[in-house]
C-alpha cells in the first residue's frame, strides 16, 4: 500500500467528540504534528472525516 503524510493544521477545540477521537486515532493531537500512515480504505475514511483539520501529502 502507498503511504501518506498527514499533518494536523487546525485545532480540535470546539469540534465534536468523534472528530477529536479520529484525530487521536490517526496519531495526531497537536498542531503541526505529522504522521506517516498506510493509505488503507479505513485510514482514507478517517482522513475524509477530518479533512478540514488536516493536510495530506503523498509520502
C-alpha positions in Angstrom: 0.0 0.0 0.0 1.0 3.6 -0.6 1.9 5.8 2.4 0.6 9.3 3.1 1.8 12.0 5.4 -1.0 13.5 7.5 -0.3 16.8 9.2 -2.7 18.5 11.7 -3.1 22.1 10.6 -6.2 23.2 12.7 -7.1 22.8 16.3 -9.8 20.4 17.6 -11.1 23.0 20.1 -14.9 23.3 19.7 -15.1 20.3 17.4 -17.3 17.3 18.0 -16.0 14.4 20.1 -16.0 12.0 17.2 -13.6 14.3 15.2 -11.3 14.7 18.2 -11.3 10.9 18.6 -10.4 10.5 14.9 -7.5 12.9 15.2 -6.2 10.9 18.2 -6.7 7.6 16.3 -4.6 8.9 13.4 -1.8 9.6 15.9 -2.2 13.4 15.9 -3.4 15.7 18.6 -1.2 18.7 18.5 -0.9 21.4 15.8 1.7 20.7 13.1 2.3 17.1 14.2 2.9 14.8 11.2 2.4 11.1 10.9 3.1 8.7 8.0 0.4 6.0 7.6 -0.6 3.4 5.1 -3.4 4.6 2.7 -6.0 1.9 3.5 -9.7 2.4 3.0 -10.1 2.7 6.8 -7.5 5.4 7.0 -8.8 7.2 3.9 -12.2 7.4 5.6 -10.7 8.8 8.8 -8.9 11.4 6.8 -12.0 12.3 4.9 -13.9 12.8 8.2 -11.4 15.4 9.5 -10.2 16.7 6.1 -10.9 20.3 7.3 -8.4 19.8 10.1 -5.5 18.1 8.3 -3.2 18.4 5.3 -2.4 15.2 3.3 0.6 14.6 1.1 1.9 11.5 -0.7 4.9 10.0 1.2 
